[in-house]
């Protein structure tokens, strides 16, 4: 015989239907509390009802006080992983390898969802994990979210886009490429970043990416100048990058060894063996 649904869950299921009708695919406990009286669900039973609905897989618990409607709810399409990312932390922008793939600049599919946020943001963490420890990522069902925290003034270079039924924030192509020059480990490797620059090619907005780089740090400025020169951009377009002051040579691949010839113009140590550009 099929297992009967407990009578006590029925008001909770009516709440799920109400949330779906209201378009609340992702919602907080507070939002559920506001709607509970409209479906005859008492304040005292709300948390128990949410617990039962998670066990029945009508809801997905994202973290404390935050839930998503499950795809098992009739008429509800599952929340896109980018939509979930927007709800997990504020501010948030899909970034790094995830943004690179979204912009069509890599064929490699990242195993994690990378999310740019600020250092003062409170990021979700697994039970027992230290506060704001983002090294291991945060897992929701079969998806791991990797949060990359930056100073608030470095949270820029984003755009809005639609992914399925959700409107999300994502780093634009120029910011995505620049982040690769800073943290290639979040893109697979540095070769993947260089390949992405080649794919974007003439579509790259040199003025925009230069402005972004100058707002970040000297290492990124010099790596960018080196890359754009090897892509054939005119020296006049790279003047601001060339003139930016820097103390000492910086590694081209920040994750690589300090070996290889030194490029005095860009103050870059070319530490990629067998490097081919263009």
Secondary structure, DSSP 8 states (H G I E B T S, - for coil): ------GGGHHHHHHHHHHHHHT-SEEEHHHHHHHHGGGT--GGGHHHHHHHHHHTTSEEEEETTEEEE-TTSTT-----HHHHHHHHSSS-EE-HHHHHHHTTS-S---SSEEEEEETTS-----TT--TT--SS-EEETTEEEEEEEE-GGG---EEEEEETTEEEEEE-HHHHHHHHHH-GGGGS-HHHHHHHHHHHGGG--HHHHHHHHHTS-HHHHHHHHHHHHHTT--GGGGHHHHHS--SS-EESSTTS-S-S-EETTTTEE---TT----
